[in-house]
């Protein structure tokens, strides 16, 4: 009789990489870059700060948040996505938690290189990451609160940090703060798109995501309305600040999204991933367009 295969006691590097989900790092890294552009500061001699900030936003804080979420979602994932590293056993024992704790410490260490703003932003981002997933707070139990925390952390916090770090620790301009918060609000809808794939498990585990609370169609309308209203506010702000060309460019991005949203709302569960892959890039493209509007000078 053949002997049983030995049980793994440590995760393979591939399992760790899958747990940290590199594809999710892009939004906060992009938002940090938008803040850098919006600051209007030159990059001369500041490349180390920019590189450290981008790494902090993506491979450190965001990656840590993914590990935290997967550890505390392991029972839900066993229903929705049993192939993930933790429920599949490829991340054995409590290694999912250990990776989350190590990521938290490394993120705080890196953030000290960015001064008070960078360190403070890392603390806020990490607190939101743990509060989103971990009991007793577990903000994700309610889609309104959980998605708001993600949107603020992924977009607004990263943008404001990039602008403040580039300005030598000074408070970003009012227009920059306004745009960062508007895009954070719109990102609430983007976060909702991620919840359509987990409806069955969320219902069983008592997680009141928006698709669970409102039904798939209601959640799709809510997600689209949130994204549209935020971008309309951005367009209005740019027009008021004397940047009509940039406003028109964002309006063009929004027009294409509206066409996609019509198809998405018709079949939200089947098309959530499709809309996330094609519509969301247009949304984040508008972020950079608006950042360049500020760099060009807002009167």
C-alpha positions, -999 to 999 in steps of 0.1 A, spaced: 0 0 0 13 34 -10 20 58 19 -1 89 22 14 121 8 29 143 36 7 172 48 22 206 39 31 228 69 42 258 49 25 275 19 42 275 -15 53 309 -28 26 306 -55 -1 302 -28 12 333 -10 12 353 -43 -24 341 -50 -35 351 -15 -21 386 -20 -39 391 -53 -16 414 -73 -44 423 -97 -61 442 -69 -30 464 -62 -36 486 -93 -64 509 -79 -46 523 -49 -13 525 -68 -31 544 -96 -48 567 -70 -15 575 -54 -1 584 -88 -31 606 -94 -23 624 -62 13 629 -73 2 644 -106 -25 666 -90 1 680 -65 17 699 -94 51 692 -80 81 681 -102 96 647 -96 132 660 -95 148 642 -66 115 628 -54 115 595 -72 123 575 -41 92 590 -24 70 581 -54 83 546 -56 79 540 -19 44 554 -20 33 533 -49 48 502 -32 31 511 1 -3 515 -16 -2 483 -36 22 454 -27 21 463 10 -12 478 24 -35 465 -4 -19 431 -4 -22 429 34 -59 438 32 -64 409 8 -47 385 32 -68 398 61 -100 395 41 -93 359 29 -84 348 64 -116 360 79 -136 350 49 -123 315 47 -157 299 56 -175 320 30 -149 312 4 -153 275 12 -188 279 -3 -182 305 -30 -146 299 -41 -132 267 -26 -102 268 -49 -87 298 -31 -55 292 -11 -70 290 24 -101 268 18 -82 246 -6 -56 238 20 -27 253 -1 -23 279 27 -22 254 56 -29 260 93 -29 297 104 -6 309 77 -32 331 62 -33 351 95 5 351 98 8 366 63 -17 393 72 2 402 104 36 402 87 22 424 59 8 448 85 42 452 102 61 456 70 36 482 57 41 503 89 78 500 86 78 512 49 54 540 57 79 556 80 100 566 50 72 588 38 70 611 68 40 617 90 15 618 61 26 584 48 27 568 82 -7 582 92 -22 571 59 -8 536 64 -23 534 98 -57 545 86 -56 521 56 -46 492 78 -72 500 104 -98 500 77 -85 468 63 -88 449 96 -121 466 105 -136 456 71 -129 419 76 -122 411 112 -148 407 140 -162 423 160 -164 453 137 -164 434 103 -177 463 82 -183 440 53 -213 425 70 -232 455 56 -225 464 20 -231 501 25 -204 505 52 -179 479 39 -179 493 4 -175 528 17 -144 518 37 -129 501 6 -136 530 -16 -121 555 8 -90 534 14 -84 524 -23 -90 558 -39 -93 588 -17 -67 580 10 -42 569 -16 -48 601 -37 -46 624 -7 -14 607 5 3 611 -29 -5 647 -31 5 655 5 38 636 3 47 654 -29 39 687 -12 63 681 16 37 671 41 14 701 35 -24 697 32 -34 691 -4 -54 718 -22 -92 720 -18 -98 709 -54 -75 679 -50 -93 669 -17 -127 673 -34 -118 651 -64 -102 624 -42 -134 622 -21 -157 622 -51 -138 594 -67 -139 575 -34 -177 579 -33 -180 566 -69 -157 536 -60 -185 524 -37 -202 513 -68 -171 496 -81 -168 476 -48 -204 464 -53 -194 448 -86 -172 424 -67 -201 412 -46 -222 396 -74 -200 365 -75 -205 358 -38 -243 361 -34 -249 324 -24 -222 323 3 -230 358 16 -266 348 21 -256 316 40 -231 334 62 -253 365 70 -232 390 50 -256 417 38 -238 428 6 -258 451 -16 -268 422 -40 -281 404 -10 -299 434 4 -313 449 -28 -313 419 -51 -290 417 -82 -309 442 -102 -313 467 -74 -276 465 -65 -267 469 -102 -287 502 -103 -272 514 -70 -236 507 -83 -242 524 -116 -259 554 -100 -231 559 -75 -205 558 -102 -224 581 -125 -232 608 -98 -196 609 -87 -184 615 -122 -211 641 -129 -199 660 -98 -163 658 -110 -173 672 -144 -192 700 -128 -163 708 -106 -138 710 -135 -162 732 -154 -165 755 -124 -127 756 -121 -122 765 -158 -110 732 -172 -137 725 -199 -114 703 -221 -107 679 -192 -143 679 -182 -153 670 -218 -128 641 -218 -143 627 -186 -178 631 -201 -167 610 -230 -155 583 -207 -188 585 -188 -208 582 -221 -192 549 -229 -197 536 -194 -234 545 -197 -237 523 -228 -220 494 -209 -242 500 -178 -273 494 -198 -261 459 -207 -248 453 -172 -281 461 -155 -300 438 -178 -280 408 -166 -260 419 -135 -248 385 -122 -236 373 -156 -220 406 -166 -205 420 -134 -170 408 -143 -174 420 -179 -184 455 -167 -157 456 -141 -131 447 -167 -142 472 -194 -162 499 -176 -140 505 -145 -109 513 -166 -128 542 -181 -137 554 -146 -101 553 -134 -89 570 -166 -111 599 -156 -92 601 -123 -60 607 -141 -76 632 -165 -89 652 -135 -54 650 -118 -39 665 -149 -65 692 -149 -53 702 -115 -17 700 -126 -26 724 -155 -38 749 -129 -72 755 -114 -82 791 -110 
